[in-house]
Amino acid sequence: MTQVDEARLKRLKIRCWRRGIKEMDLILGGFADKHLTSLSTADLDALEALMEENDHDLYQWVSGQGAAPAEHAPMIARIAREFGAV
């Protein structure tokens, strides 16, 4: 792994754990702890794009209380399955 890859993973892990609402910290941070190093480049791109979204929207999507936009649906489904939300 290159230094760029390591820096990207570290930055993304911090973003997952420091969301702003505790529920999303636990959900995304737990997902990052378990899967971050095994994600493909495309999955990392998708997770980074997801980090740009509002926490309240993310929680609605992950908990199944709202439909995720098509571009985020695969990653949301993966995270939701991980935590038994869906």
C-alpha positions as CSV (number, residue, x, y, z in Angstrom):
1,M,0.0,0.0,0.0
2,T,1.3,3.4,-0.9
3,Q,1.5,6.4,1.4
4,V,-1.3,8.0,-0.7
5,D,-3.5,4.9,-0.1
6,E,-2.7,4.9,3.6
7,A,-3.5,8.6,3.9
8,R,-6.8,8.1,2.0
9,L,-7.8,5.3,4.3
10,K,-6.9,7.2,7.5
11,R,-8.8,10.3,6.3
12,L,-11.8,8.3,5.4
13,K,-11.8,6.4,8.7
14,I,-11.7,9.6,10.6
15,R,-14.6,11.0,8.5
16,C,-16.6,7.9,9.2
17,W,-16.1,8.2,13.0
18,R,-16.6,11.9,13.3
19,R,-19.9,12.5,11.5
20,G,-21.7,14.8,13.9
21,I,-24.5,12.5,15.2
22,K,-23.6,9.6,17.4
23,E,-25.7,7.1,15.5
24,M,-23.9,7.7,12.3
25,D,-20.5,7.7,14.1
26,L,-21.2,4.2,15.3
27,I,-22.7,2.9,12.1
28,L,-20.2,4.3,9.7
29,G,-17.2,4.1,12.0
30,G,-18.0,0.4,12.7
31,F,-18.3,-0.3,9.0
32,A,-15.0,1.5,8.4
33,D,-13.2,-0.5,11.1
34,K,-14.4,-3.8,9.7
35,H,-14.3,-3.2,5.9
36,L,-12.2,-0.2,5.0
37,T,-9.0,-2.0,4.1
38,S,-10.8,-4.6,2.0
39,L,-12.9,-2.2,-0.1
40,S,-12.1,-1.8,-3.8
41,T,-11.1,1.6,-5.2
42,A,-14.6,2.0,-6.6
43,D,-16.1,1.2,-3.2
44,L,-13.8,3.7,-1.5
45,D,-14.9,6.3,-4.1
46,A,-18.6,5.5,-3.3
47,L,-18.0,5.7,0.4
48,E,-16.2,9.1,0.0
49,A,-19.1,10.4,-2.0
50,L,-21.5,9.2,0.7
51,M,-19.5,11.2,3.3
52,E,-20.6,14.4,1.5
53,E,-24.2,13.7,2.4
54,N,-26.1,15.1,5.5
55,D,-26.1,12.8,8.5
56,H,-29.8,12.9,8.9
57,D,-30.3,11.8,5.4
58,L,-27.7,9.1,5.8
59,Y,-29.5,7.8,8.9
60,Q,-32.8,7.7,7.1
61,W,-31.3,5.7,4.2
62,V,-29.4,3.3,6.4
63,S,-32.3,2.6,8.7
64,G,-34.7,2.1,5.8
65,Q,-36.9,5.1,6.7
66,G,-36.2,6.7,3.4
67,A,-35.0,5.7,-0.1
68,A,-31.3,6.4,-0.9
69,P,-30.5,8.1,-4.2
70,A,-29.6,5.7,-6.9
71,E,-25.9,6.7,-6.8
72,H,-25.7,5.8,-3.1
73,A,-28.0,2.8,-3.0
74,P,-25.4,0.0,-3.3
75,M,-23.2,1.4,-0.6
76,I,-26.1,2.2,1.7
77,A,-27.5,-1.3,1.2
78,R,-24.1,-2.8,2.1
79,I,-23.8,-0.7,5.3
80,A,-27.4,-1.4,6.2
81,R,-26.9,-5.2,5.8
82,E,-23.9,-5.0,8.1
83,F,-25.9,-3.5,10.9
84,G,-29.1,-5.5,10.4
85,A,-31.0,-2.4,9.6
86,V,-32.5,-4.0,6.4
